[in-house]
Every structure is written in C-alpha cells, then in structure tokens.
Amino acid sequence: MPRVPGADYPGRELMLVLQGFTRESERYAGAVGRLHGLHRTDLEALTALIDAQREGRRITPGVLGAELAISSAATTAVLERLGKMGHLVRERSDADRRQVNVSVTDTARASGVQMFSPMVDELLKVLARHPAEEVELLSAFVAELSEAIVRAREQACASGSE
C-alpha cells in the first residue's frame, strides 16, 4: 500500500530514522572510498566477495555481476580496477578449469579495516551503552527489516518485468 508523502502512519518515525542511518552510512562509505581511490561499486564488490568468503562460497565474475546488478562490461571494469590495486585475485577452479573464481586479498581486508574502523568504533561505543538484551533484540529486528527489504526489491523487480 503506497504511503502519501508527509502523511503520518505507525512506524513513520522509525522509517525516517532508518533512512537517516542509511544515508549517513552511505555518505561515510562514499567519503572513505574516495580517499582510497575506490568507486562505490568497488566497495560493493569487495563487500560481496568478503561475504561470499565468510559464507564459504566461491564467487565467479558472473555471479558477482548478478549480485551487484551490473553488466558484464561493468563487472570486468570493477575487477580490473580492484585487481590493479591488489585487492583481489582470480583463480581457476580446481573442479572446472574453465571457471574463474574471484576472492579478496589480505591487502583488501587491511584497507577495509583502515577505512571502516572509525565508523565501527563509533557504533560500538553506542552499543556499549545498552544492555546485551537490547542489542540482541535490535539485531533480530534489523535482520527482519533487511529481509523485508529483500522481499520488497524482489516484488518490485518482478512487477517491473511484467
């Protein structure tokens, strides 16, 4: 059900707070990325690759492009930039030598720590002021909200292709 801009509804204040949090985290990522010569898509690619490694998944250029919703040419450009910076390696799959897997390097991880530690440190200061139960509740709540956004994106994309 569409919302009328400026109209009041239950949860509106929370939606505005979340919007502000998202906006500020995006601004932070953009600013530190620029300081390190990284485009926003480069940061998103590195995040996707780190997530894949954490989950024990191998990721190919095609899968990365699909996750980022960018073209093959754009994926190649991102991989070339990150490769030149020493942030990723491409390796042939042991199971299928035609397949190339992409993974982040220790250099990329070190850069990520350098870029995002100030933000994480500030967020952890805020979390430290709250009881563990509140943090656990908020973690579960934000996870549910993230799942809702995934569903909304899938619905929007499905209705847009009809």
Summary of the structure (lengths in Angstrom):
residues: 162
radius of gyration: 18.7
end to end distance: 18.9
largest distance: 57.3
contacts: 373
relative contact order: 0.08
helix: 69%
strand: 7%
